[in-house]
Amino acid sequence: MATVTHNAGVHRDPRRWWALGALVASMLTLGFDMTILNVALPTMAGDLGASTGEQQWMADSYVVVFAALMLPAGLLGDRFGRRLMLITGLGIFLAGSVMGALAGDVTWVIVARSVMGVGAALVTPLALSVLPSLFGPAERTRAIGIISAASALGLPLGPIIGGWLLDHFWWGSVFLVNVPMAALGIAACVLLLPETRDPASPRVDVVSTALTAAGLGALIYAIIEAPTRGWGDPLVLGMFGGALVLIAALVARERRAARPMLDMALLGHRGFLFNTLAATLVMFVLSGLLFVLPPYLQAVLGTDALGTGVRLLPMMGGLLVAARVAQQVVARFGARAVVSAGMVVLAFAALLGSRTTVDSGYGFTALWLSITGVGFGFALVPAMDGALGTLPRDRAGSGSGLLMTLRQVGAAIGIALLGSLLSGAFRDRLDVTGLPAQAADTAGESVVAAHVVAERTGSADLVASANSAYVHGMGLVLLVCGIAALASALLAAAFLPGTTGVKEESAPPVEVPQVDVRQ
């Protein structure tokens, strides 16, 4: 084992670009899984009889666990070795994928997705926290761009491969395909990634971890159940109140801790705070879009699963193109201008998409999806780089964990809030006149369920009403996304640092620790 001090002028590990390849393989696995389930949800809803709320939980169980465990996962990597925890995370993700493939009902799918969330929580912050140990400021932006591109590359691959699998096999195959992907990531980490750690990092606080998980779980549960039970329902109000108390207790506990797991001091740094906020709001919009689009493409436009994956490519293409050139654009115009412009483009795309009608056709959808992808790429990559660039080295794990936690909180709330808005709007607009009570309740669960009921009853009017109601709900979701993106653009323009590059000197002054690197 060799001990090196990472400061200016230190000789970098010559294997660092190969090591980046191991991280790329890990992030590709997670990016792949992020969208493959969205394409599968309509099929799973039909086969398992899942309501919109249950579909939200199939998506959100993964994200809630992911967000709740991100902070302790970063600290575990700092203390016990980032490579070890990366390999462990990929192993847990693999086991959860096998469980999902074998699941026989909605409950076991949710359990499997939760297990996968545990694995993803270990992988994501540690893949990012390794970067400051491997790369200096000049190379780090490029490395972040490569990892972001890897995650983005998984997004279009997920729907296409998932769609092909659903056309030829049962829905469990979308989980089983993760097994070789995760195994490849494990092999790459074992063979290519040096071990790094920071033994001086804070210990994992079990109470704070429990408060995080319980607070987020209560908040997401309340948002998902509110459209069905009513926003004034005692259980919903109780869950909102409980979430507020738990999260407040978490903040109070962490503010008193000598070595906090949730480092509130980082949120006091303008560059970290507003770059993280921008990345979080981007994930809010992205997760909501990826939740509402597949049912529109499959149920309303009548495409199969593979066709749905292919039709998401314009957004993924725009994202890849923007992520590829973001570094050069930031170097010329500055991160503040690029992130703000990306948010404006995203807002324009969402507001344009909110004008979609039942008769718009795919051409119009492809147009605003392409613009959406460009906005995502220009907003997300510079914001991530700007946030990571402010982190002192001894807070690489906890800081990147905090960044990714807030991003995943944004994703979870996006799925829950926008999915609930869609569900309520769909149910209110759906015309179930003349249907038996049970059939009417079933049809109101989702657009897929409404199509199934219409097929059984031979009701063409129900199909037309379901399509119209879903497009109306999707329009409301996109309108909210556009307003959120526009507000984010204004915040970014007002508060992001106006530099043209990320300087490590902007981080709060700390002593530079020694980092153990196993060769």
Beta strands, then each sheet from edge to edge (+ up, - down):
strand 1: 2-5
strand 2: 195-197
strand 3: 514-518
sheet 1: 1+ 3- 2+
end
